[in-house]
Amino acid sequence: MYGRAVSVEGAGLVRRRVGDVAIELNDELVGLRRGALEAQALATAGEYSAEAWRPWLEAAQAAEAAITAYAKETGQNRLEVSMAVNRAAASSGEPAPTA
């Protein structure tokens, strides 16, 4: 159902299928989501504190803002872009996103 990601040479783009829709992503979006996942793992590994969770929340907010802006700029569906970014970030062997 979900095709493999296909890199587009020289453009920094990845094409990914979400259901019947082909979504184009850029490497920056996937990198931001992976950064948020890494920050989440660090934040949730220990005791809760606002200071420990702040990097995760900031990374997640930056990723979401970039996804929203990219979807708007490219005329793609924001939810489908977000789903494709989450799958691409998780496909690197990292834990799947929870949000």
Summary of the structure (lengths in Angstrom):
residues: 99
radius of gyration: 14.0
end to end distance: 21.3
largest distance: 43.4
contacts: 269
relative contact order: 0.18
helix: 57%
strand: 15%
